[in-house]
Amino acid sequence: MMLTMRLVIIGGGILGTAHAFAAIGRGHEVVQLERETEARGATVRNFGLVWVSGRSAAELAITLRSRMLWEEIGGRVPGVGFRPAGSITLVRTEAELAVAEAAAAGPTAAERGFELLDPDRVRALNPALRGKFLAGLHCSNDAAVESRQAMPALRAHMEATGRYSFYAGAEARTVTGTAVIDDRGRRFEADLVLVCPGAAHTGLTRELVGDIPVRRVRLQMMQTAPLGESLTTAVADGDSFRYYPGFAGPELERLNREESQAFTAARHKMQLLCVQRLHGGLTIGDTHEYDEPFAFDVDEAPYEHLTAVAEELLGRKLPTVVRRWAGVYSQSIDPTAIVTRAQAADDVWVITGAGGRGMTLGPALGEETADLLNL
Ligand SMILES: Cc1cc2nc3c(=O)[nH]c(=O)nc-3n(C[C@H](O)[C@H](O)[C@H](O)COP(=O)(O)OP(=O)(O)OC[C@H]3O[C@@H](n4cnc5c(N)ncnc54)[C@H](O)[C@@H]3O)c2cc1C
């Protein structure tokens, strides 16, 4: 191993930034290129949830490791806005309740911090939940960060080492040997190149590694004006059980068999997830669209469904919706692959496909790559 290596990292999202953070932490020099003026992909469009609750048992260790790293990073870099707020998944039917009960009694419940709460205990923990539900599955290990301010905060922290520079508006066009050339013709020499392009599977990514086993998934999101009160935990609805492997089992099979999802929720493969931003507004989603070409505009029906469910759980009207957007993430096709690392040359890697858990797992994936490459 060389004492100090020069890394060029392509992509300014959480994967690029977390890999830069891990390399800087190990004493190396990093140049990071982002083609937009700021990270623009999934990272700035997500909920910022560090989500432990529904991860499969096989992914639990790396998820808990990443959550711990986020907490550590949050202590050193307050600008990432880390808060260990936990989450409550509210159940509204007997079949959903059975899934929550099974999760709370499962072998990994203690590691996840699961506890089943009756409505009074739910409200004691999160007084803003004044609506209708049978119970809540509390996950004390879930957490949140402020994705849109976290990347600049992490960069400022790395810049202070004197070993890190960030080039905004710099699209990497070619990798020759281990030199990266951007769209202004600038040449960045490196000992190691890590390409973290998010859902940009074409262009440089395809040129380097061809068609890797990843697909793209599109989600719709919205954000409200400030709630005017504190939502002390993140909130999910029982539909979320349907999308997280950690809840698999006979109870979930029964839920899927006996209770069809509401028409709009099923059509758009929806769950309700809701988290309060530091400015008081709520980030609410989501939908899942798998078939390309994706719509270029947002569909109103899912927003009506999300608003109705959120209002039922909160027992009040939502504040005005002030923003709506869609985001696309890259997901590894093999459901057991946490991320796709494709080697283009001796010291050139493409790393993407973290799916709907890339924000959660970013720090641990950065660390894992650094270990694998002996940094
Ligand atoms: C709506 C939504 C909600 C989500 N919610 C959560 C959540 O709450 N928790 C969670 O854990 N995960 C969540 N995810 C998933 C998570 O956001 C992603 O897995 C993660 O952000 C992927 O990070 P990335 O760095 O790989 O990609 P991106 O964030 O997309 O970043 C890639 C960057 O690379 C740049 N780039 C591409 N090509 C080049 C090039 N040639 N030169 C220079 N720059 C280039 C792009 O401009 C982009 O900024 C969500 C995703 C979406 C879309």
The ligand as a MOL file (V3000), in Angstrom:
LIG
                    3D

  0  0  0     0  0            999 V3000
M  V30 BEGIN CTAB
M  V30 COUNTS 53 58 0 0 0
M  V30 BEGIN ATOM
M  V30 1 C -36.9250 10.1830 -3.8140 0
M  V30 2 C -35.8760 9.3430 -3.1550 0
M  V30 3 C -35.9560 9.1010 -1.7790 0
M  V30 4 C -34.9660 8.3260 -1.1530 0
M  V30 5 N -34.9640 8.2340 0.2090 0
M  V30 6 C -33.9330 7.6100 0.8410 0
M  V30 7 C -33.8290 7.6170 2.2410 0
M  V30 8 O -34.6090 8.2660 2.9450 0
M  V30 9 N -32.8360 6.8930 2.8290 0
M  V30 10 C -31.9190 6.2020 2.0760 0
M  V30 11 O -31.0750 5.5220 2.6510 0
M  V30 12 N -31.9170 6.2720 0.7240 0
M  V30 13 C -32.9060 6.9520 0.0900 0
M  V30 14 N -32.9310 7.0200 -1.2730 0
M  V30 15 C -31.8380 6.4110 -2.0210 0
M  V30 16 C -30.6010 7.3020 -1.9900 0
M  V30 17 O -30.9740 8.6450 -2.1400 0
M  V30 18 C -29.6240 6.8900 -3.1100 0
M  V30 19 O -29.3060 5.5120 -2.9970 0
M  V30 20 C -28.3300 7.6830 -3.0000 0
M  V30 21 O -28.5810 9.0520 -2.8880 0
M  V30 22 C -27.4530 7.4060 -4.2230 0
M  V30 23 O -26.3190 8.2100 -4.1040 0
M  V30 24 P -25.2780 8.3120 -5.3120 0
M  V30 25 O -24.1720 9.1570 -4.8420 0
M  V30 26 O -24.9840 6.9210 -5.7950 0
M  V30 27 O -26.1040 8.9770 -6.4980 0
M  V30 28 P -26.5790 10.4910 -6.7450 0
M  V30 29 O -27.0420 11.1460 -5.4980 0
M  V30 30 O -27.5400 10.4280 -7.8730 0
M  V30 31 O -25.2640 11.2390 -7.1740 0
M  V30 32 C -24.6050 10.9990 -8.3750 0
M  V30 33 C -23.9590 12.3040 -8.8160 0
M  V30 34 O -23.0210 12.0310 -9.8460 0
M  V30 35 C -23.0400 13.0980 -10.7530 0
M  V30 36 N -22.4430 12.6030 -11.9900 0
M  V30 37 C -22.8900 11.6000 -12.7860 0
M  V30 38 N -22.0720 11.4170 -13.8280 0
M  V30 39 C -21.0470 12.3120 -13.6870 0
M  V30 40 C -19.8680 12.6120 -14.4660 0
M  V30 41 N -19.5690 11.9480 -15.6000 0
M  V30 42 N -19.0390 13.5890 -14.0270 0
M  V30 43 C -19.3190 14.2720 -12.8920 0
M  V30 44 N -20.4300 14.0300 -12.1350 0
M  V30 45 C -21.2720 13.0620 -12.5280 0
M  V30 46 C -24.5100 13.4640 -10.8440 0
M  V30 47 O -24.7000 14.7890 -11.3200 0
M  V30 48 C -24.9600 13.3050 -9.3860 0
M  V30 49 O -24.9230 14.5140 -8.6560 0
M  V30 50 C -33.9170 7.7630 -1.9330 0
M  V30 51 C -33.8520 8.0130 -3.3070 0
M  V30 52 C -34.8150 8.7990 -3.9150 0
M  V30 53 C -34.7200 9.0740 -5.3880 0
M  V30 END ATOM
M  V30 BEGIN BOND
M  V30 1 1 1 2
M  V30 2 1 2 3
M  V30 3 2 2 52
M  V30 4 2 3 4
M  V30 5 1 4 5
M  V30 6 1 4 50
M  V30 7 2 5 6
M  V30 8 1 6 7
M  V30 9 1 6 13
M  V30 10 2 7 8
M  V30 11 1 7 9
M  V30 12 1 9 10
M  V30 13 2 10 11
M  V30 14 1 10 12
M  V30 15 2 12 13
M  V30 16 1 13 14
M  V30 17 1 14 15
M  V30 18 1 14 50
M  V30 19 1 15 16
M  V30 20 1 16 17
M  V30 21 1 16 18
M  V30 22 1 18 19
M  V30 23 1 18 20
M  V30 24 1 20 21
M  V30 25 1 20 22
M  V30 26 1 22 23
M  V30 27 1 23 24
M  V30 28 2 24 25
M  V30 29 1 24 26
M  V30 30 1 24 27
M  V30 31 1 27 28
M  V30 32 2 28 29
M  V30 33 1 28 30
M  V30 34 1 28 31
M  V30 35 1 31 32
M  V30 36 1 32 33
M  V30 37 1 33 34
M  V30 38 1 33 48
M  V30 39 1 34 35
M  V30 40 1 35 36
M  V30 41 1 35 46
M  V30 42 1 36 37
M  V30 43 1 36 45
M  V30 44 2 37 38
M  V30 45 1 38 39
M  V30 46 1 39 40
M  V30 47 2 39 45
M  V30 48 1 40 41
M  V30 49 2 40 42
M  V30 50 1 42 43
M  V30 51 2 43 44
M  V30 52 1 44 45
M  V30 53 1 46 47
M  V30 54 1 46 48
M  V30 55 1 48 49
M  V30 56 2 50 51
M  V30 57 1 51 52
M  V30 58 1 52 53
M  V30 END BOND
M  V30 END CTAB
M  END
